[in-house]
């Protein structure tokens, strides 16, 4: 029996296309001095790796590559630190296989 080689998640994600609306990002982080534990968690649990911790301790988001999974919406629902909306038509993730 032949086994197929394991494919990394990053390789699968690279197959998808992302069209970013530079003028109107669909994910924004509200201004904050000290990010909540939930917002800090996004730097580790976002499946697309869109959240990063800056040198000054703030969290910033890069919507390019966002899979629109909603993880950030769920994790920060109580803190309200993230503004999220679906991208306007023609923008966002375009899955190659459906």
URHUTA-V265104 format. One record per pair of residues at least 24 apart in sequence whose C-alpha atoms are under 8 Angstrom apart, sorted by the first residue. I is the first residue (numbers start at 1). J is the second residue. Records with the same first field share a line. If there is no record, write none. Layout:
BEGIN
I->J / J
END
This chain:
BEGIN
15->95 / 96
16->93 / 94 / 95 / 96
17->93 / 94 / 95 / 96
18->64 / 65 / 66 / 91 / 92 / 93 / 94
19->64 / 90 / 91 / 92 / 93 / 94
20->63 / 64 / 91 / 92
21->87 / 91 / 92
25->63 / 87
26->63 / 83 / 84 / 85 / 86 / 87
27->61 / 63 / 82 / 83 / 84 / 85
28->61 / 82 / 83 / 84
29->59 / 60 / 61 / 81 / 82 / 83
30->81 / 82 / 83
31->81
32->58
33->58
34->58
35->59
36->79
38->75 / 76 / 79
39->75 / 76 / 81
42->72 / 75
46->71 / 72
65->92 / 93
66->92 / 93
67->92 / 93
68->92 / 93
END
